[in-house]
Amino acid sequence: MLAQTAEPIVTPSIDWAALAPILSLVGAACVLLVVDALSLRKPRAGGYAFFTVLAAVASIITAVPLWREVTDPDRGPFTILQGALGGALGIDGFSVFFMFAMAASVILAALLADGYLRREGLDGPELYALVLLSASGGMVMASANDLIVTFLGLEILSIAAYVLSAMHLRRIQSQEAGIKYFVLGAFSSAFFLYGIALVYGATGSTKLAGIAGFQLPIPATEAFGASVDPSQLLSGTIHTPPLLLAGIGLLLVGFGFKIAAVPFHTWTPDVYQGAPSPAVVYMASGVKAAGFAGLLRVLTLGFGRFVDDWQPIIYGLAVATLLVGSILAVIQTDVKRLLAYSSISHAGFILVGVQAASERGVSGALFYLAAYLFMVAGSFGVITVLTRRDEQGAGLDDLRGLARRRPVLAFTFTVFLLAQAGVPLTSGFVAKFEVLAAAVEANSYYLAVVAMVSAVIAAYLYLKIVVAMYMSDPEGDEVVDTRRVPFGAKLALGVAAAATVVFGLLPGLLDDLSNDAVLPATVDAAEQPAP
Amino acid sequence: MHEEAALSFDILTSLVAVPAVGAVLVALVSRRRPELTRQLALLMSLLTGALAVWLMLDFHAGEADFQYQHTYTWIRELGISWKVGVDGISLFLVVLTGILFPLAILGAKPHHDSKPYHAWLLLLEAGCMGVFLALDLFMFFVMFEIVLVPMYFLIGGWGYGERVYAAMKFFLFTMLGSAFMLVSIITLAFLHRRGSGGDLTFDLVTIASNLGPDVLSQNAARWLFLGFAVAFAVKVPLFPLHTWLPDAHTQAPTAGSVILAGVMLKLGTYGFLRFGIYLFPEAARWFAPLFLTLGTIGIIYGAIVATMQKDLKRLVAYSSVAHLGFIVLGSFAMTNQSLQGAVLQSVNHGITTPALFLLVGFIYERRHTRQIAELKGLQKAAPVLAGVFTLVMLSSIGVPGLNGFSGEFLILIGSFLTARWWTVVATAGVILAALYLLWAYQRVFHGEPDGDNANVADLKLSEGLVLAPLLALIVFLGVYPKPVLERIEPSVERLIEHVEANSNYREPEPVGAVEAGGHGEGAAEDGGGAEGEGG
C-alpha cells in the first residue's frame, strides 16, 4: 500500500455498480433541489416524501446484488470489491449492511416528515434533500478504507445534520439546537482531523490497511530502524508509540461525539429536544448508525492490532455512557429529552459490543444498531405524530391518558418502549443478549453486569411513560383528539413496529445478516486465554 | 423425545401456544363486546386446563426423566432452541397453572376494559407455562421475564389505590434480579463451550451433565449460582428481597393476586430446583446454610408481620412469605422427603392461597373494605362464606387432613435430617400461622355484626362453583397425596443423585420415615389420614 504513493498518478477505475447505492441518494438530493428551484408549481402533497422514499428504495435495490456478491460463500469470507474508487471505498458485507440501514433510516424519516412538515407549514424539499445527502455521507463512512475518506463522509453526514436540526424556523429551541450542534460538532471534527494527522505522523499512512500493516518501531532503548520480532508485540516489550496513541485517542473523541458517548454527549439532549422530530428520527437512527459504522471500521480494519490500547478506553466509555445515560434519563420530564438520554444509554450498549473486539462483538453491535434503528425511529415517530403545531405537547404530562384517547398509537409506543427496555420477544432483548454474549466471550463480566443494571434503571423511565399513557388520567378536561395519523406516518410506525416484533420472535433473520457483515478482526479477543 | 409417548402431537408447546393464540384472538375482538372477550378468554384457558389435565393423566408415573420432549431450532447461530419437557417436579405446577387461570377469570370480573384485561391474562398464562416447560436456558429466561409485562399491566391497570407504585416496584425488583441471571446464563453457556470444546448451546440437560470441575471451577460455579439465586430469591420472595410482594398482592386485582400467589411465586421455588440446584449442585450445597437461614427468617418474620396487619389482603400476602419460606427450607435441605415436600407444598400453596385471595375478594365486593377493624360478625350474615373460609384457613394453617399439612410435614420431617436447628425454629412458624389466621378470623367473622356487616350477602352459587375445585383439591391432597407424590418422587430422587454425583453431599438415611411407617411417602399419608378423621 505504501508503495502505491510512489507510482505516477493514475485515475482509478470506478466501479459504478458498487457506488450506485450512494449515488442514487446524492443524485436524488440534487434532483430534488434543482427541480424544486426551477418549477413554478409545488408538487402534490406527499410528492417530496414519495420521491425520497423512491430514491432510498433504489439505493436498497442496487445494494442487493452487491450483498449477494460480497456474501457469496464461493468467494470466501470478507470479500471486498476493490474496484470502487481505487480502493478508497471498500465495498464489503459491512458497508453494504450499513447501506441497507441508512436507506431504511431515510425511508422512515421521510415517511414521518411528510405529515409533520405540512402540519408545521414548512413543506419543502430541503429536509428531504438534507437527509438524503447526510445518509450518503454515512454510507461513505461505512465503506471508507482511508481515514481521509472517513472524514469526508463524516463531514457530509454532519453538516447536513447541523442544518437539519435548525430547520424549524419558528422554534427558538431548534435554532439553539442547530448552533449548539454545529459548534460542538466543528470542535469534534477538528479533534478528528488532528487525530488523522497524528496517526499519519506515526504510521506514514492514512489508509486503514497501511496503518494496520505499519511496522512498529522498536523501543527507545534500542536503535531506530531495526527489525522487530512480532512476538515481542504480544509479550508487551514493544509499546505503541505515543504519537499513535494520541492519534487513536483524538479519533475516539471525534467518534465519541458522533455516537454521543459520555463524556461527549452533552449536545444530544438539547439537539434531540430542539430539532424537528422527523430530523431526530433520522439523527437517532441514521447518524448514530453511521458514527458506529465509522468507529467499528476504523478500529477493526485500521487499529485491530492495537486492540490492547483502545479496548480499555472503549470499556471506560461504555461504562460511563451506560450509567450516565440511564441515570440522567430518569429525571427528565420532556419525552424527547428523555428519549435522548435513553439513546445515550443505548450507545453504551453498542459500545459493549465494540469493546469485545471480536467478530461476535461486531456482529452484536450491528444487530443492536439495526434493531435500535427501528425502535428509536418508531419512538420519535410516535412523538412526531403526537405533538401539535410548533411541537407543543411533548411533555410527560401530555401523554397522560393517551391509551384512552388513542389506543392504537399508545400500544405502538408501548411496543417500542418495551423493546428499548429489553423485554423478551422484542428485538431489543435479542440485541442486548447479543452484545452481552460478546462481552462475556471476551471475559468482560463486570461490564456485562453494569450493562444489565443500567438496563434496569432505564426500564424505570420507559415504564414512567407507560404509566402516563395507561395508568394516569389526563389533567383538566379530556381533550378529544380527532386528528388522523397521516398515511406516511402510519406506514412508518407499522413497519417499525413489525420489524421490532418480528426480529424479536425470529432473530435469526437479522442475525444472519449481521453475521455476514462482520469485519475480519485482526486480533480476536475471544481466542485469548481467560485471565 | 420419549419413546413411548402416546401423544402424537407436541402437547407441551400447545400448552404455551393455546393461551398465546387466545391472547391474540381476544385482542382482535371488538372493544364494544366485553362479554365476548370474557367468554373467549375463558374458553381458551379451559382448553389449556384440559390439555394440562390430559398431560397429567397421560404422564408416566415412576419415571424420572423429562417426558414429551420436543426441540425446535430457534436461533441457530447461538445454539438456542425451543425445547420443552416435563418431569415430576414441573408436572403439577403445569397442572396448577392450567386450573388456576380459568378460575381466576371466572372468579373475578374486571371493572373496566375487559378486552385488554383478558388478553394480558392469557399472555401471562402462556408465559407461566413456558417457564415450567422450558428446557433451554434462553427460552426459560425469555419466559421468566415476559411474565412481568402482563402482570405489570394487570396490577397497574386494574388494581387498587397505590397500584402504579406497586406495579412499578414489582417490575423493577424482578427485572433487577433477572438482570444478574441473564449474565449468569450467558456466562455459563460460554464457559461450557470453552470447557467442553463443543458448540455453543443453551440446552439445560446438556450443560448440566457436562459441568465437571474441569469445565466450571468451583469459584465460578458459586458466582453463577448467586446470579441465578438473586433472580429466584426476588421471585419467591426471600427475606430481605420480599418488600415488593405485600404491595403487589394488596394492590393487584383479585385475579392478579390469585395468579401471583398461585403461580408466579412458584417460578422462584421451581427455578431453585430446576436450575439453581440442578446446574450448580456444589454451590447450592455451599450456599445452603444461607438460604436455609433466609427461608427460616421468612417463616418467622412473615408470620409475625402477618399478625400485625390491619388489611386482610396484606395479611394473606405476608402469610405467603412464611409459606414460601417452608418451600425454600425443604429445597435446600435436599433430602428426598424435604424435596418432595417442597414440590408438593408449592402446589398446595398454589391451591390454598388463591382460594384465600378469592374469598377476600368476595368480601371486598360486598363490603368495599378489607380493613379487619371494619369487618365484624360476618359469620351471622354469611354462614356458608364463613364455613368455606374456615376450611381454607385451616388448610393454610396446616391442620392434618388438609393439603397444607401433608406438604409441611414432609418438609419438616425431611429437613430435620440435614438442617436440624433450622427445622426446629421453622416448626414454631406452624404455630404462628395458627395465631395470625385464627385471630384474623375471630375479628372478621365472630361477634355481633354491626351496620353494613349485618347485611352481607352469603356466598353465591357462581362464587361457590369457582371455589369448589380448590376445596376438593384441598381435601383430596390432604387425605390422599400418594398419586401426586409417586409422580414427584422419581424426579426428586434423580435430582438428589445428581447432587450426590457432583458434590460431596450424601443424603442421610431417612430415619423419620422408618419410625413413622416404614416407607417414605407413607408417613404423611398415614398421619394425615388418621388425624383428619379424628378432627
Interface residues (C-beta under 8 A of the other chain):
Chain A: P407 L418 V423 P424 L425 F429 V430 F433 E434 L436 A437 V440 E441 Y445 A448 V449 M452 V453 A455 V456 A459 Y460 L463 V467 Y470 M471 S472 P507 G508 D511 D512 N515 A530
Chain B: R31 W74 I75 R76 E77 L78 F138 F141 V142 M143 E145 I146 L148 V149 Y152 F153 G156 G157 R163 V164 A167 M168 F171 L172 M175 L176 A179 F180 L182 V183 I186 T187 A189 F190 R194
